[in-house]
């Protein structure tokens, strides 16, 4: 729900335009989010830090985390200094990739907090402090590059793109780490995918046509003022006059071409 909220607040508080297509995009984003929540997979039961450690040590997640780290370092140290000021995807991709580690850290720290109140020695477990350090570093990096994006690009453009990228990374991380989609039915899988595609469509409408002056009041006028497409004449006996501007109208020769 952050996409329509950010678009509406930026429209009223920052004076940014939100036309009819943008409002339709907000509505589609709300519908898609609702569908995703209805068909969302249930979390796999992970109750202890030992179980979380075994999840994090699985080869699939280790390979996935290594790929994300390599991509993040490439974006931060090579692409961001060169293209970050002109390409909105650079900073937002960094925020989204780092978000995979922050979400995983929050999940692990939630388990640690439950264990702490249950009397378990979670403070002596090394994973607790690893998760704390990872969470602080990832959130700091996300805030830094998100603020850079907001300083350069339009707010109504930043949040929709960031939402799509971040949601994609989080869903992929949940699939690989917690295997939340293993027990899902076909209906829930189709519903979740359709909800996510609906959100993408809403985001596209929200920012792709943000410069168009379209509202309910001028919609008929906009449709009437569209220029008709040029008609191709299929006549083999059309005489085309070739104009030569360098010759005066009195002395200008007339050249005719017969199209066959």
N, C-alpha and C positions, 0 to 999 in steps of 0.2 A: 504493500500500500504506500510505499515511500514515493513511487513515481507520480501518481496523481496528487499526492499531498505536496510534494516539492513544486510541481508545476503550478498548482493553484496558489500556493503561498508566494511563489516568485512572481505570479501575475498580480497579486494584490499588494504585496509588500515592496517588491522591487520594480514594479511598473512594466514587467515584461509581458509581451502580447500572448494571449491564449485565444486562438480563433476557434471556429466551430469544429474543425478537424482535430484540433488539439483537445477539445473537450470530449470528442468522440474517442480519442486515444486514451484519455483518462478513464473513461467508462469501460473500455475494453480491457485495460490493465486491471481494474477492479474485478471484472468478471473472471479474467484469467487467474488472478490471485485466489479468488474464492474457489474456483474449480480445483486448483492445485492443493489448497488446504483440505478440501473434501476428500480427494484421492491421494493424499500424502501417505507415504509408507510409514509404518510404525518403526520406532527405534529398536534396534537389536539390544537385548538385555545385557548391559555391561555395568556391573555393580562394584567392582573392585579395581584398584590401580594395577593389580597383577594382570587382570583381563585386558585392561587398556594397554598395558605394556606389550602383551602378546599381539594385540591388534596392530600396534605401531611397528612391531618387528617383522610383520609379514612381508615377504619379498615384493608382492604387488604394490603395497603402499610405499615401501622404501624406494622402488623404482619411480613411482609417481612423484614422490616428494623430491627426488633428485632432479627429475625433469623440470619441476616447478622452480626449484632453486636456480638451476642453470638458466632458465628463461628469465627469472627475476634479475639475476646478475647481468645478463645481456641487456635487458631493458634499462637498468639503472645506470650502468657504467658506460654503455656504448650508444644506445639509441636515444635515451632521454636527453643527454647534453646536446645532441645534434638535431633531433626532430621533436623534442617535447614541447617547444614553444609554438609549433605549427600543426602538430597532429594530436588530436584529442585522445586517440586510442592509446598513446604511449603511457601517459600518467595513469589513466584509468585501468589499463591492463596490469600495471604494477600493483595498484590497490586491490584488484580482483585476485591476482595470483597470491598475494600475501594473505588475503582473506581466507584462503584454504587452511593456512596454519593457525590463524586466529580462531576459526570455528572449531578446529580439532582441539586446540588448547582449552577453549571454553568448555567443551564437552568433558575433557579430562579433569579440569578443575572442579566442575560440578560434581563429579564422582568423588574427588578428594574432599570437598566440603561436606558431602553427605557422610563420608567415612570419618571425618573429624568429629562431627556431632554424635556419631555412633560410638566414639571412643577408640577408633582405630589409630595406629601410629602413622598417620599419613605424612606428618612433618619430617619423619625420618626416611621417607621413601624418596629416592633421587628424582623420580619422575615428576613429583609435585613441583620441585624447584625448576626443573627443565621446562615444564609447562608454563610456569609463571614468567620465566625469562622470555620464552617464545611469544607469549601473549603480549607482554610489554613491547617487545621489539616490533612485532607485526602491527599492533595498533598504532604505534608511533609512526611507522613507515606509511601506513594507510592514511593517517591524518595529514601527514606532510604532503604527500603527492595529491591527495584529494583537494587540499587547500590551494595547491599550485594550479590544478585544473580549474577551480572556481575563480581564481584570480585572472585567468586568461580567457576562458570560454564561458558561454552563456549557461546560467544555472539550469534552465529548462532543457538544455542539451546534455549537460554533464550527468545529472542524476539518472535519466532514463538509460543511457548507455552503460553507466556504472552498474545499474540494477541488473541489466541483462547479463553482463559479463560476470558479475559477482555471483548471481544465482546459478549460472552455468557451472562455475568452478565449484561452488558449494555442493550442488547436486552430484557432480562427478566425484568429489571427495567422499561424500556419504556412501556412494555406490562402492567405491574401492575400499574404504576403511571399515565402515560398519555393515556393509552388505545389506542395506535397508530394503533393496528392491527384490531380494531373493524370494520373500514370502508374498509378494504382491500378486494379485490376480491380473488377468489380461485387461479387465475393465479399468482397474486402477491405473495400470501402466498407460493405457490409451488416454484416460482422463487427465493424468498428470502431464503427458506430452502435449495434448491439445490445450490445456491451460497455459503451459509455458509458451506455446506458439501464439496463443491469443495475446499474451503479454507482449511478445515481440512485435506483433502487428499493431497493438496499441502504442507502443513506444515509437514505432516507425511513423505512424500518423501524427504523433505528438511533436516530433521534431523535423520530419521531412518537409512538411508544409507549413512550418511555423511563420514564414514570411508572407504567406498569402492572406489577403484581407477577405476572409470568408466568415459570414455570420448568417443567422436566420433572416435578418432583415434584408441583406443584399444578395442572398443566394439566388433568387430568380434573375436578378440583374446580371450577376456573374455568369450564369448559364446562358443568358441571351446575348451577352457581349462577346462570347467566344467566336473567333473568326472561323468561318466555314473552310473546310479543306478545299484546296484547289482542284477543279474538275479537269480531268484529262480528256481532251477532245480527240476522238479517233476519226479524223477526216483526212482522207488521202489527197484531197484537192484544196488544201489550205494554202493561200498565198501569203508569204511572210515578207514583210518589207524590212530590208536591212538599212538601218540608219547610219549615216556617216556624219558625225557632228563637226568635222573639220571643214565641211563645205557649206556654203551659204544655202539657205532654203530655196533660193531661186535657181541656183546652178546645181543643186544636189541631184545626182542621178538616181534613178529608181531601179533597184535590183530586186528581182522576184525569184523565189525558189519554189519549185514545184515538188512537194513531198509525195513520194510514191511508195 
